[in-house]
Amino acid sequence: HVAIFRSKSSSPASDPILYLSGGPGAPGIPDVMYFNSFSGFMKSNRDVIVFDQRGTGQSQPSLACPEAGQFYMDALNKAIPRDEFLNSENSAWQKCRERLVSENIELEQYSSVTSAADADDLRRALNIEKWNLFGISYGTRLALTIMRDYPQGVRSAVLDSVFPLPESLANYDYNDFRGKGSIKYLLDRCTADIECQTAYPDLE
């Protein structure tokens, strides 16, 4: 599922921008709401191309998991013990996986490598010689994959909040939260500040 936002320039550059959304799993086209903040820059003299990566948004087949969404809705405003929450959460995602497999969806076909191939197929289908990648969060990993596998089609790349290729998605869980250093810094600063410690004695 693809959208092209045409430049308002009378002589736009031949190399458009490809916006790569994050997640993984975030559809790109709904992210155009984000364009409000920098659409003037991005559309000044280049078209902006956005696509819902395979499995996301309006692209078919969809890997949407209403089972997980319903679990999170049901869990709102409930005091659920952590272990129980995690077990129920895992169960919801497992039900989604089982349903997708029962629908003959080949889950191994959904990866950064296959999405990068999709992007290059799109570039060639649109007769674009080179384009400029703009990736955010997981979109930076996809951009890096495109740069590695299809460098001939890349003029430049902007990587916002880089997710490097060697990093494992499995590291982004409750036990290895990447922001824990920032939280520890906050807690240490509060402990060292009498007013903060008095106001929030049980902050941790």
N, CA and C of each residue as an Amber inpcrd file, in Angstrom:
protein
   612
   0.8710000  -1.1710000   0.0000000   0.0000000   0.0000000   0.0000000
   0.9070000   1.2200000   0.0000000   0.7880000   2.0580000  -1.0330000
   1.7520000   3.1350000  -1.2620000   1.0380000   4.4690000  -1.4120000
   1.6630000   5.5190000  -0.8940000   1.1690000   6.8780000  -1.1020000
   2.3360000   7.7470000  -1.5500000   2.0750000   8.6470000  -2.4850000
   3.1030000   9.5690000  -2.9630000   2.6010000  10.9940000  -2.7510000
   3.3740000  11.7710000  -2.0300000   3.0490000  13.1740000  -1.7730000
   3.9190000  14.0110000  -2.6900000   3.2930000  14.6400000  -3.6570000
   4.0280000  15.3520000  -4.6850000   4.5790000  16.6770000  -4.1790000
   5.7750000  16.9930000  -4.6070000   6.3810000  18.2770000  -4.2920000
   5.5910000  19.4010000  -4.9470000   5.5210000  20.5170000  -4.2750000
   4.8470000  21.6910000  -4.8410000   5.7880000  22.5140000  -5.7190000
   7.0280000  22.0780000  -5.7940000   7.9990000  22.7990000  -6.6140000
   7.6580000  22.6290000  -8.0910000   7.9180000  23.6640000  -8.8700000
   7.6830000  23.5940000 -10.3140000   8.7360000  22.7410000 -11.0080000
   9.8620000  22.5240000 -10.3310000  10.9190000  21.6750000 -10.9020000
  11.4980000  20.7900000  -9.7960000  10.7310000  19.7890000  -9.3490000
  11.1930000  18.9420000  -8.2500000  12.4150000  18.1170000  -8.6340000
  13.2160000  17.7880000  -7.6570000  14.3840000  16.9430000  -7.8820000
  13.9200000  15.5480000  -8.2990000  14.7620000  14.8570000  -9.0280000
  14.3920000  13.5370000  -9.5420000  14.5180000  12.4430000  -8.4860000
  15.1910000  12.7580000  -7.3830000  15.4000000  11.7580000  -6.3380000
  14.4560000  12.0430000  -5.1590000  13.3690000  11.3040000  -5.0390000
  12.4050000  11.5470000  -3.9520000  12.9120000  11.0340000  -2.6160000
  12.0990000  11.2460000  -1.5980000  12.3810000  10.7480000  -0.2520000
  11.4870000   9.5490000   0.0100000  12.0540000   8.4740000   0.5240000
  11.2830000   7.3200000   0.9710000  11.2430000   7.3400000   2.4890000
  10.0450000   7.4770000   3.0400000   9.8790000   7.4970000   4.4960000
   9.6890000   6.0700000   4.9850000  10.4680000   5.6730000   5.9870000
  10.4180000   4.3230000   6.5510000   9.9910000   4.4150000   8.0050000
   8.8270000   3.8620000   8.3060000   8.2560000   3.9850000   9.6470000
   8.9090000   3.0090000  10.6170000   8.5790000   3.1860000  11.8840000
   9.1990000   2.3910000  12.9390000   8.4000000   1.1690000  13.3250000
   8.5810000   0.7660000  14.5430000   7.8960000  -0.4300000  15.0540000
   8.9110000  -1.4050000  15.6450000   9.1710000  -2.5080000  14.9190000
   8.5920000  -2.8550000  13.6270000   7.0950000  -3.1480000  13.7350000
   6.4070000  -2.8440000  12.6790000   4.9780000  -3.1030000  12.6410000
   4.1300000  -1.8690000  12.4970000   4.7420000  -0.6970000  12.5720000
   3.9680000   0.5340000  12.4250000   3.7430000   0.8100000  10.9400000
   2.4970000   0.9720000  10.5090000   2.2540000   1.2950000   9.1050000
   2.7660000   2.6860000   8.7810000   3.2820000   2.8560000   7.5710000
   3.8760000   4.1360000   7.2160000   2.8750000   5.2140000   6.8780000
   1.8130000   4.8460000   6.1770000   0.9060000   5.8720000   5.6630000
   0.1890000   6.6370000   6.7790000  -0.2860000   5.9820000   7.8460000
  -0.8820000   6.7760000   8.9370000   0.1110000   7.7420000   9.5820000
   1.4060000   7.4720000   9.4140000   2.4180000   8.3580000   9.9850000
   2.4520000   9.7200000   9.3070000   1.7010000   9.8840000   8.2090000
   1.7310000  11.1830000   7.5380000   1.2430000  12.2850000   8.4640000
   0.5320000  11.9290000   9.5330000   0.1570000  12.9310000  10.5330000
   1.4100000  13.5960000  11.0800000   2.4870000  12.8220000  11.1720000
   3.7580000  13.3380000  11.6710000   4.3490000  14.3370000  10.6910000
   3.9790000  14.2180000   9.4150000   4.5470000  15.1110000   8.4080000
   4.1730000  16.5620000   8.6530000   3.1220000  16.8160000   9.4330000
   2.7080000  18.1940000   9.6770000   3.8580000  19.0360000  10.2080000
   4.7640000  18.4020000  10.9510000   5.8350000  19.1600000  11.5880000
   7.0040000  19.4380000  10.6580000   7.1780000  18.6460000   9.5950000
   8.3120000  18.9010000   8.7190000   7.9820000  18.7080000   7.2450000
   6.6850000  18.8030000   6.9130000   6.2940000  18.6160000   5.5230000
   6.8760000  19.7010000   4.6220000   7.0290000  20.9120000   5.1640000
   7.6150000  21.9790000   4.3620000   9.0220000  21.6530000   3.9350000
   9.7880000  21.0700000   4.8550000  11.1680000  20.6920000   4.5340000
  11.1970000  19.5210000   3.5590000  10.4050000  18.4840000   3.8650000
  10.4760000  17.2670000   3.0650000   9.8890000  17.4580000   1.6710000
   8.9040000  18.3310000   1.5550000   8.2350000  18.4780000   0.2740000
   8.6600000  19.7330000  -0.4820000   9.7030000  20.3830000  -0.0100000
  10.1010000  21.6380000  -0.6420000  10.4760000  21.4370000  -2.1010000
  11.2780000  20.4150000  -2.3910000  11.6550000  20.1920000  -3.8000000
  11.7480000  18.7090000  -4.1430000  11.1560000  17.8500000  -3.3130000
  11.1820000  16.4160000  -3.5760000   9.8380000  15.7900000  -3.2420000
   9.4290000  14.7980000  -4.0240000   8.2670000  13.9980000  -3.6610000
   8.6110000  13.1640000  -2.4330000   7.5970000  12.8300000  -1.6520000
   7.7610000  11.9590000  -0.4890000   6.9320000  10.7040000  -0.7270000
   7.5900000   9.5670000  -0.6800000   6.9270000   8.2750000  -0.9000000
   6.8240000   7.5550000   0.4420000   5.6500000   7.0310000   0.7210000
   5.3970000   6.3140000   1.9710000   4.7340000   4.9950000   1.6090000
   5.1280000   3.9180000   2.2960000   4.4280000   2.6600000   2.0590000
   4.2330000   1.9140000   3.3710000   3.1300000   1.1730000   3.4250000
   2.8950000   0.2880000   4.5660000   3.7250000  -0.9650000   4.3180000
   4.7430000  -1.1820000   5.1570000   5.5970000  -2.3480000   4.9870000
   4.7630000  -3.6270000   5.0590000   5.2580000  -4.6800000   4.4420000
   4.4850000  -5.9190000   4.3780000   4.0090000  -6.3450000   5.7730000
   2.7380000  -6.7040000   5.8170000   2.1310000  -7.1200000   7.0800000
   1.5080000  -5.9990000   7.8750000   1.7510000  -4.7340000   7.4850000
   1.2640000  -3.6110000   8.2760000   0.2210000  -2.8040000   7.5160000
  -0.5600000  -2.0360000   8.2560000  -1.5060000  -1.1030000   7.6540000
  -2.4510000  -1.7660000   6.6750000  -2.5360000  -1.1750000   5.4680000
  -3.4300000  -1.6770000   4.4350000  -2.7710000  -2.6970000   3.5120000
  -1.4910000  -2.9860000   3.7200000  -0.8370000  -4.0020000   2.9050000
  -1.3830000  -5.3730000   3.2740000  -1.5030000  -6.2220000   2.2620000
  -2.0860000  -7.5500000   2.4550000  -1.0970000  -8.6340000   2.0360000
  -1.0950000  -9.7810000   2.7610000  -1.9100000 -10.0690000   3.9430000
  -1.4330000  -9.2970000   5.1630000  -2.3510000  -9.0650000   6.0730000
  -2.0620000  -8.2710000   7.2620000  -1.6340000  -9.1690000   8.4210000
  -0.6700000  -8.6850000   9.1890000  -0.2590000  -9.3850000  10.4040000
  -0.8590000  -8.7370000  11.6460000  -1.9270000  -7.9770000  11.4740000
  -2.5810000  -7.3380000  12.6220000  -3.0210000  -8.4090000  13.6190000
  -2.9060000  -8.0860000  14.8990000  -3.2360000  -9.0370000  15.9620000
  -4.3240000  -8.4600000  16.8670000  -5.5900000  -8.5860000  16.4730000
  -6.6610000  -8.0930000  17.3420000  -6.7160000  -8.8340000  18.6750000
  -6.1730000 -10.0460000  18.7030000  -6.1310000 -10.7910000  19.9660000
  -5.3180000 -10.0410000  21.0120000  -4.1740000  -9.5120000  20.5880000
  -3.3260000  -8.7560000  21.5170000  -3.9700000  -7.4200000  21.8500000
  -4.5490000  -6.7810000  20.8470000  -5.2090000  -5.5010000  21.0950000
  -6.3290000  -5.6300000  22.1040000  -7.1060000  -6.7010000  22.0040000
  -8.1920000  -6.9230000  22.9520000  -7.6600000  -7.1770000  24.3480000
  -6.5340000  -7.8960000  24.4360000  -5.9270000  -8.1420000  25.7490000
  -5.5520000  -6.8200000  26.4130000  -4.9040000  -5.9300000  25.6630000
  -4.4870000  -4.6540000  26.2490000  -5.6950000  -3.8090000  26.6530000
  -6.7550000  -3.8340000  25.8570000  -7.9690000  -3.0930000  26.2230000
  -8.5650000  -3.6540000  27.5120000  -8.6070000  -4.9760000  27.6080000
  -9.1820000  -5.6160000  28.8000000  -8.3320000  -5.3580000  30.0420000
  -7.0190000  -5.1670000  29.8430000  -6.1090000  -4.9870000  30.9750000
  -6.0920000  -3.5590000  31.5060000  -6.6710000  -2.6300000  30.7390000
  -6.6740000  -1.2370000  31.1960000  -7.3820000  -1.1050000  32.5370000
  -6.8110000  -0.2790000  33.3920000  -7.4120000   0.0310000  34.6990000
  -7.5690000  -1.1930000  35.5970000  -6.7670000  -2.2290000  35.3450000
  -6.7890000  -3.4020000  36.2100000  -5.4230000  -3.5570000  36.8720000
  -5.4440000  -3.8970000  38.1390000  -4.1930000  -4.1450000  38.8580000
  -3.8440000  -5.6160000  38.6840000  -3.0700000  -5.9250000  37.6580000
  -2.7050000  -7.2980000  37.3460000  -1.2560000  -7.5340000  37.7650000
  -1.0010000  -8.5710000  38.5750000   0.3940000  -8.8690000  38.9420000
   1.2540000  -9.0590000  37.6970000   2.5000000  -8.6500000  37.7960000
   3.3820000  -8.6300000  36.6280000   3.4590000  -9.9820000  35.9290000
   3.7030000 -11.0590000  36.6820000   3.8400000 -12.3800000  36.0630000
   2.5570000 -12.7940000  35.3570000   1.4290000 -12.5120000  35.9840000
   0.1450000 -12.8570000  35.3730000  -0.0630000 -12.0440000  34.0960000
   0.3100000 -10.7700000  34.1630000   0.1760000  -9.9140000  32.9860000
   1.0070000 -10.4550000  31.8280000   2.2780000 -10.7890000  32.1120000
   3.1710000 -11.2690000  31.0620000   2.6910000 -12.5890000  30.4770000
   2.2090000 -13.4860000  31.3380000   1.7100000 -14.7720000  30.8460000
   0.4930000 -14.5810000  29.9430000  -0.4200000 -13.7110000  30.3700000
  -1.6240000 -13.4610000  29.5720000  -1.2660000 -12.7460000  28.2690000
  -0.3180000 -11.8300000  28.3490000   0.1310000 -11.1220000  27.1530000
   0.7360000 -12.1020000  26.1520000   1.6220000 -12.9720000  26.6410000
   2.2390000 -13.9650000  25.7600000   1.1940000 -14.8790000  25.1410000
   0.1920000 -15.2470000  25.9350000  -0.8720000 -16.1140000  25.4430000
  -1.6410000 -15.4400000  24.3120000  -1.9100000 -14.1360000  24.4550000
  -2.6390000 -13.3980000  23.4170000  -1.8410000 -13.3610000  22.1190000
  -0.5460000 -13.0920000  22.2230000   0.2920000 -13.0570000  21.0290000
   0.4150000 -14.4400000  20.4030000   0.4570000 -15.4810000  21.2440000
   0.5460000 -16.8430000  20.7210000  -0.7220000 -17.2120000  19.9520000
  -1.8800000 -16.8040000  20.4660000  -3.1430000 -17.0530000  19.7610000
  -3.1330000 -16.3740000  18.3960000  -2.5910000 -15.1600000  18.3480000
  -2.4920000 -14.4440000  17.0850000  -1.5990000 -15.2120000  16.1210000
  -0.4480000 -15.6570000  16.6200000   0.4830000 -16.4040000  15.7640000
  -0.1750000 -17.6650000  15.2120000  -0.8690000 -18.4010000  16.0780000
  -1.5140000 -19.6410000  15.6450000  -2.5650000 -19.3660000  14.5710000
  -3.3070000 -18.2690000  14.7240000  -4.3150000 -17.9300000  13.7230000
  -3.6670000 -17.6040000  12.3940000  -2.6010000 -16.7970000  12.4230000
  -1.9290000 -16.4260000  11.1860000  -1.3790000 -17.6610000  10.4690000
  -0.7840000 -18.5630000  11.2310000  -0.2430000 -19.7890000  10.6340000
  -1.3800000 -20.6270000  10.0410000  -2.5250000 -20.6850000  10.7440000
  -3.6700000 -21.4510000  10.2390000  -4.2210000 -20.8540000   8.9510000
  -3.9560000 -19.5610000   8.7160000  -4.3750000 -18.8950000   7.4820000
  -3.3190000 -19.0160000   6.3830000  -2.3440000 -19.8950000   6.6320000
  -1.2740000 -20.1770000   5.6630000  -0.4010000 -18.9650000   5.3660000
  -0.2600000 -18.0830000   6.3480000   0.6590000 -16.9560000   6.2060000
   2.0540000 -17.4260000   6.6040000   3.0050000 -17.2420000   5.7100000
   4.3810000 -17.6940000   5.9390000   5.1360000 -16.6060000   6.7100000
   5.1880000 -16.7570000   8.0180000   5.7510000 -15.7130000   8.8670000
   7.2340000 -15.4540000   8.5880000   7.9270000 -16.4520000   8.0590000
   9.3460000 -16.2610000   7.7630000   9.5580000 -15.2940000   6.6020000
   8.4790000 -14.9320000   5.9130000   8.5760000 -13.9810000   4.8050000
   8.4300000 -12.5320000   5.2660000   8.4050000 -12.3290000   6.5760000
   8.2550000 -10.9750000   7.1250000   9.5120000 -10.6370000   7.9110000
  10.3970000  -9.8800000   7.2780000  11.6840000  -9.5480000   7.8960000
  12.2150000  -8.2620000   7.2910000  13.2970000  -7.7720000   7.8540000
  13.9230000  -6.5720000   7.3020000  14.4200000  -6.8340000   5.8800000
  14.9210000  -8.0440000   5.6450000  15.4550000  -8.3830000   4.3200000
  14.3450000  -8.3670000   3.2700000  13.1880000  -8.9640000   3.6010000
  12.1030000  -9.0030000   2.6260000  11.4910000  -7.6200000   2.4370000
  11.4100000  -6.8290000   3.5040000  10.8790000  -5.4680000   3.3670000
  11.8210000  -4.5930000   2.5460000  13.1260000  -4.8120000   2.6980000
  14.0890000  -4.0690000   1.8790000  13.9250000  -4.4310000   0.4120000
  13.6760000  -5.7130000   0.1350000  13.4400000  -6.1390000  -1.2440000
  12.1700000  -5.4980000  -1.7890000  11.1310000  -5.4080000  -0.9410000
   9.8950000  -4.7260000  -1.3480000  10.1880000  -3.2810000  -1.7280000
  10.9790000  -2.6220000  -0.8970000  11.2860000  -1.2110000  -1.1570000
  12.0130000  -1.0520000  -2.4830000  12.9630000  -1.9260000  -2.7650000
  13.6810000  -1.7900000  -4.0250000  12.7950000  -2.1500000  -5.2110000
  11.8890000  -3.1140000  -5.0290000  10.9050000  -3.3970000  -6.0780000
  10.0620000  -2.1540000  -6.3670000   9.6790000  -1.4600000  -5.2890000
   8.8860000  -0.2380000  -5.4370000   9.6760000   0.8260000  -6.1930000
  10.9360000   0.9850000  -5.8310000  11.7850000   1.9820000  -6.5120000
  11.8340000   1.7040000  -8.0090000  12.0480000   0.4530000  -8.3660000
  12.1510000   0.1100000  -9.7840000  10.7980000   0.2240000 -10.4860000
   9.7130000  -0.1350000  -9.7880000   8.3770000  -0.0220000 -10.3890000
   8.0250000   1.4250000 -10.6960000   8.5450000   2.3530000  -9.8770000
   8.2780000   3.7830000 -10.0800000   9.3250000   4.4420000 -10.9760000
  10.2450000   3.6180000 -11.5250000  11.2970000   4.1250000 -12.4230000
  12.1400000   5.2140000 -11.7720000  12.4840000   4.9790000 -10.5060000
  13.3310000   5.9100000  -9.7690000  14.7600000   5.3740000  -9.7730000
  15.6900000   6.1860000 -10.2310000  17.0880000   5.7450000 -10.2680000
  17.6710000   5.6930000  -8.8620000  17.5000000   6.7840000  -8.1380000
  17.9930000   6.8440000  -6.7610000  16.9980000   7.6210000  -5.9170000
  16.9520000   7.2740000  -4.6290000  16.1150000   8.0330000  -3.7120000
  16.8420000   8.2340000  -2.4050000  16.2180000   9.0310000  -1.5370000
  16.8010000   9.3820000  -0.2470000  15.9630000   8.7310000   0.8450000
  16.6070000   7.9930000   1.7120000  15.9030000   7.2720000   2.7630000
  15.7840000   8.1260000   4.0150000  14.6100000   8.0940000   4.6170000
  14.3800000   8.7910000   5.8920000  13.7510000   7.7660000   6.8330000
  14.5610000   7.2060000   7.7290000  14.0790000   6.1640000   8.6230000
  14.0240000   6.6270000  10.0580000  12.9820000   6.1910000  10.7610000
  12.8060000   6.5170000  12.1710000  12.7110000   5.2270000  12.9700000
  13.4950000   5.1250000  14.0620000  13.4670000   3.9630000  14.9490000
  13.7180000   2.6860000  14.1440000  12.7720000   1.7260000  14.1590000
  13.0000000   0.5140000  13.3700000  13.2270000   0.8370000  11.8930000
  12.6420000   1.9260000  11.4130000  12.8460000   2.3240000  10.0260000
  14.3130000   2.5660000   9.7010000  15.1280000   2.8670000  10.7250000
  16.5610000   3.0360000  10.4790000  17.2090000   1.6870000  10.1850000
  16.7330000   0.6290000  10.8500000  17.2630000  -0.7090000  10.5540000
  16.8900000  -1.1110000   9.1240000  15.6490000  -0.8030000   8.7430000
  15.2410000  -1.1080000   7.3750000  16.0640000  -0.2910000   6.3840000
  16.3220000   0.9770000   6.7110000  17.1560000   1.8110000   5.8330000
  18.5540000   1.2230000   5.6990000  19.1290000   0.7830000   6.8120000
  20.4620000   0.1760000   6.7700000  20.4600000  -1.0930000   5.9300000
  19.3730000  -1.8630000   6.0120000  19.2700000  -3.0820000   5.2190000
  19.1840000  -2.7500000   3.7350000  18.4100000  -1.7160000   3.3960000
  18.3210000  -1.2720000   2.0010000  19.6910000  -0.7980000   1.5190000
  20.3800000  -0.0390000   2.3630000  21.7030000   0.4750000   1.9920000
  22.6880000  -0.6660000   1.7570000  22.5580000  -1.7170000   2.5680000
  23.4560000  -2.8700000   2.4280000  23.1260000  -3.7090000   1.1960000
  21.8230000  -3.9890000   0.9890000  21.4180000  -4.9300000  -0.0530000
  21.1820000  -4.2730000  -1.4110000  20.8130000  -2.9900000  -1.4200000
  20.4910000  -2.3050000  -2.6780000  21.1340000  -0.9230000  -2.7160000
  22.4430000  -0.8480000  -2.5350000  23.1060000   0.4630000  -2.4650000
  23.0010000   1.2590000  -3.7580000  22.8070000   0.5690000  -4.8610000
  22.7570000   1.2640000  -6.1520000  21.5750000   2.2120000  -6.2450000
  20.5420000   2.0210000  -5.4090000  19.3660000   2.8610000  -5.4840000
  19.3100000   3.9600000  -4.4450000  20.3580000   4.0660000  -3.6230000
  20.3320000   5.0190000  -2.5050000  21.2650000   6.1870000  -2.7820000
  20.7000000   7.4010000  -2.7610000  21.5110000   8.6120000  -2.8960000
  22.0130000   9.0790000  -1.5430000  21.1070000   9.0900000  -0.5290000
  21.4740000   9.5330000   0.8140000  20.5150000   8.8950000   1.8120000
  20.8370000   9.0310000   3.0910000  19.9660000   8.4680000   4.1300000
  20.0420000   9.3120000   5.3890000  18.8910000   9.5000000   6.0070000
  18.8080000  10.1440000   7.3120000  18.2810000   9.0870000   8.2790000
  19.0400000   8.8140000   9.3410000  18.6730000   7.7900000  10.3110000
  18.3710000   8.4710000  11.6410000  17.1180000   8.4510000  12.0340000
  16.6540000   9.1180000  13.2540000  16.3840000   8.0570000  14.3170000
  17.1730000   8.0720000  15.4150000  17.0480000   7.0870000  16.5050000
  17.4300000   5.7030000  15.9900000  18.7190000   5.5320000  15.7510000
  19.2270000   4.3710000  15.0190000  19.0320000   3.0660000  15.7840000
  18.5390000   2.0660000  15.0590000  18.4220000   0.6960000  15.5440000
  19.3990000  -0.1200000  14.7030000  20.6250000  -0.3690000  15.1990000
  21.6710000  -0.9710000  14.3640000  21.3500000  -2.4000000  13.9490000
  21.9150000  -2.8040000  12.8260000  21.6540000  -4.1370000  12.2790000
  22.0220000  -5.2730000  13.2360000  23.1560000  -5.2270000  13.9420000
  23.4990000  -6.3770000  14.7960000  22.6110000  -6.5150000  16.0320000
  21.8720000  -5.4780000  16.3830000  21.0720000  -5.5060000  17.6080000
  19.8850000  -6.4410000  17.4520000  19.5940000  -7.1890000  18.5110000
  18.4820000  -8.1300000  18.4700000  17.2190000  -7.4880000  19.0190000
  16.1050000  -7.6900000  18.3220000  14.8280000  -7.1860000  18.8240000
  14.4760000  -7.8330000  20.1500000  14.9990000  -9.0350000  20.3850000
  14.6920000  -9.7460000  21.6240000  15.2110000  -8.9970000  22.8510000
  16.1790000  -8.0940000  22.6450000  16.7220000  -7.3300000  23.7720000
  15.7410000  -6.2940000  24.2880000  14.7360000  -5.9690000  23.4790000
  13.7960000  -4.9310000  23.8850000  12.6420000  -5.5600000  24.6390000
  12.9210000  -5.9370000  25.8940000  11.8810000  -6.5230000  26.7190000
  11.9740000  -5.9350000  28.1230000  11.1540000  -6.4400000  29.0190000
  11.1030000  -5.9070000  30.3750000  12.4250000  -6.1110000  31.1130000
  13.1650000  -7.1660000  30.7760000  14.3740000  -7.4890000  31.5110000
  15.5990000  -6.7450000  31.0080000  15.5090000  -6.1740000  29.8240000
  16.6520000  -5.4610000  29.2690000  16.1690000  -4.1620000  28.6360000
  15.4650000  -3.3850000  29.4220000  14.8970000  -2.1260000  28.9350000
  16.0070000  -1.1460000  28.6240000  16.0250000  -0.6470000  27.3950000
  17.1420000   0.1620000  26.9530000  17.2040000   1.5190000  27.6470000
  16.1210000   1.9270000  28.2900000  16.1350000   3.2050000  28.9750000
  16.4620000   3.0940000  30.4540000  16.8730000   1.9040000  30.8890000
  17.0540000   1.7150000  32.3270000  18.1710000   2.5990000  32.8950000
  19.1730000   2.9130000  32.0670000  20.2280000   3.8030000  32.5430000
  19.6850000   5.1890000  32.8420000  18.7640000   5.6570000  32.0060000
  18.1480000   6.9670000  32.2240000  17.2940000   6.9610000  33.4800000
  16.5690000   5.8690000  33.6880000  15.7260000   5.7760000  34.8850000
  16.5820000   5.7390000  36.1420000  17.6830000   4.9800000  36.1040000
  18.5820000   4.9270000  37.2570000  19.1500000   6.3060000  37.5560000
  19.4950000   7.0530000  36.5200000  20.0070000   8.4100000  36.6920000
  18.9650000   9.2750000  37.3960000  17.7120000   9.1690000  36.9440000
  16.6290000   9.9380000  37.5550000  16.4710000   9.5720000  39.0320000
  16.4670000   8.2720000  39.3330000  16.2910000   7.8270000  40.7110000
  17.4430000   8.2880000  41.5980000  18.6650000   8.1910000  41.0930000
  19.8350000   8.6230000  41.8620000  19.7930000  10.1150000  42.1370000
  19.3780000  10.9020000  41.1320000  19.2930000  12.3470000  41.3260000
  18.2330000  12.6910000  42.3690000  17.1170000  11.9790000  42.3430000
  16.0540000  12.2480000  43.3080000  16.5030000  11.8840000  44.7170000
  17.2050000  10.7500000  44.8420000  17.6980000  10.3360000  46.1560000
  18.6650000  11.3550000  46.7360000  19.4510000  11.9900000  45.8710000
  20.4400000  12.9710000  46.3220000  19.8340000  14.3440000  46.5840000
  18.5880000  14.5370000  46.2080000  17.9210000  15.8230000  46.3760000
  16.8980000  15.7100000  47.5110000  17.1010000  16.4450000  48.5800000
  16.2510000  16.3120000  49.7660000  14.7930000  16.6050000  49.4380000
  14.5330000  17.6590000  48.6640000  13.1340000  17.9980000  48.3340000
  12.4720000  16.8860000  47.5250000  13.1960000  16.3440000  46.5610000
  12.6440000  15.2720000  45.7370000  12.4320000  14.0140000  46.5780000
  13.4180000  13.7090000  47.4180000  13.3190000  12.5070000  48.2450000
  12.1490000  12.6150000  49.2300000  11.9140000  13.8290000  49.7260000
  10.8140000  14.0550000  50.6470000   9.4640000  13.9300000  49.9260000
   9.4000000  14.4930000  48.7380000   8.1500000  14.4660000  47.9680000
   7.8530000  13.0760000  47.4170000   8.9110000  12.3430000  47.0510000
   8.7340000  11.0230000  46.4420000   9.6120000   9.9950000  47.1410000
   9.2850000   9.6380000  48.3780000  10.1470000   8.7240000  49.1410000
  10.1830000   7.3020000  48.5510000   9.1630000   6.9240000  47.7890000
   9.1200000   5.5690000  47.2230000   9.1420000   5.6060000  45.7020000
   9.8980000   6.5480000  45.1500000   9.8880000   6.7400000  43.6990000
  10.3260000   5.4760000  42.9680000  11.3420000   4.8010000  43.4640000
  11.8160000   3.5900000  42.7620000  10.7550000   2.5000000  42.7630000
